């Protein structure tokens, strides 16, 4: 471990990433050691309008952060586990895996309701291939529209239309002197109504929007970590059907292999979470799905076994290969690899290859469009 009493932790600069890194900071700091967080902008952060699966096969939110560790500028890096590629530089190790937050996805609506309550043709926002396929498999009648941005930005985009319309109706009623007479909901002044809004609802009143969403899907862990979960109307989606991304809800602390990595492991690592996420990532690595295919993998320890559920779908949710299996804890990595090989033989490989071809076709089309734009541009 370095002689310096200040440890530098690299992290993305979003509010969520900084909160996640702060949790690791608390575990590493003590009376003799200070910890400094170093915010790093990543490739994924720079291309804000790109769909996540088009940011490169893997590591769009990871590489730049880990490079600060490889360069010796930082001692370790903190990532969302689901963003970490299954293959990364040989010099680095996942030194610590803290205790996992809830791995579930949640459906958030402006005023409450479940996925079954959504009207036919409802617009649901997500930029995740996995969530898109699982939503369409559950509700083929809905429309899934792209949605990017930080967690709070996405929620503001969801709430903006309904809250802005409500504000306008109340303003019109108050200006005409009709509040309280024709609508029981208007028994308060606009100012009183505004005072009762949550902070994120108030921000939504000033948010520009182009798409009106009936619902959006986000990770419960992210909402919990930034303190928004109590302030939104949500339904927790069952992991049996809405199988999370491998490592969802977990963090990974990467460091150079050596004495400091061992120190991080001792102070940060949560053995159960380590076993569960190792099983998930081993299955993903064996299947080779990366971020180009809709793949959900979730593992949870149950006594002497790790119960693993895998769901691989076509992009439109019409085809799938899914199964669950109990893996022995003592040999969970090898058992996970064998499980993945069985799924591949059952057709998961075909679905992943089809997704990969589709991804390449999208990239080629995008490059062609960009080439046409360059040719047509005035010189």
C-alpha positions, 0 to 999 in steps of 0.5 A: 500500500502507498505511503501517502495518507490520501487515497484517490478514488476515480469515479464518473462525475454524475450525482449517482456515481459520486454517491456510490463512490462515497459509500466506498470512501466511507469504508476505506477512510479512517483516522490515518487515511483520507480519501479523495474522489476524482471525477472523470468524464467517460466516453459514455458521458460525452455521447449523451444522445447515443443509445447505450448499446451503440457506445461501443461493445463494452466499457463505455462508462468504465475505460476512462476511469480505469485509465486513471488507475493504470496511469498511477494518478488514482489508487482505485476506481469505483464502478457500477458492476453492470457497466464493467466488461467481463474482460479488462486489463490484466494489471487490474483486478476487481479488488472489492465488491460491496454489499449489493443494493436491491437488483430489481427494475422498477416501473415509474408512472406519473401518478401510480399504477402497475405494468398491467394498468398501462393503457394499450399503446402506452409509451414507456421510456428506456434505452436498455435493450434488455428492458425493451425486450422484456417489456415487449414480451410482457406487453407487446401492445406498448411502444418503447421510446428511447430515454437517456440522461441522469436518473433525476433527468429521466424522472423529470422528463416523465413528470413534466407533461402531467405536472405542467398541465396541472399547473396550467389548469390551476393557474387558469382556474385561479385567474378566472376565480373558479378554483374550489367551485368546479373541481374538488382537486382545486381546493388549494391555491396554486401556491399551496399546491406548489408547496406540496410538490416534491423537489423533483416535481418542482424541477419537472415544471421547468423541464422541456420535453418532446416525448410524453411517457406513460411510464419509465423503467429504472434500476431500484438501486440507483433511485435508492442511492440518490434518495428518490425512491420515496418520492416517486410512484413505482412498481417493483418488477419481479426478477423472475420475469424482469431479470436484471442485468448481470451485476445490477445493484452491485458496485465494483472497486478496481485496483492494480493487483497487489498489496493495495488491492488486498487492502481494499478487499479486506475493507470493502468486499462482501462475500455473498455479493461477490459470489452472486455477481461472479456467477452472473458475470461468468454466465455473461462472459460464456454467452458473450452477449455483452451489451448488444443482446437483451440478456438478463442474469440474476443469481442469489445465494440460498444456503449451499447453492446459488440460484441463477436465472437467465433470460435471453430474448430477441430484440422484439421480445417474441423469442427467448431462451430462459431457465433457472438452475441451482449452482453449488456455492463451492464450485459456482464459477465453473457450474455457471459456465456449464449452465451458460453452455447448456443455454447456448446449445438451447438457442441462446447463441442464435438469439445473441448472434442475431442481435449482433448482426442487427447491431452491425447493420445499425452501425453500417446504416449510421455510418452510411447516413453520416457519409451522405451528410458529409457529401451533401454538406456545403464546402 
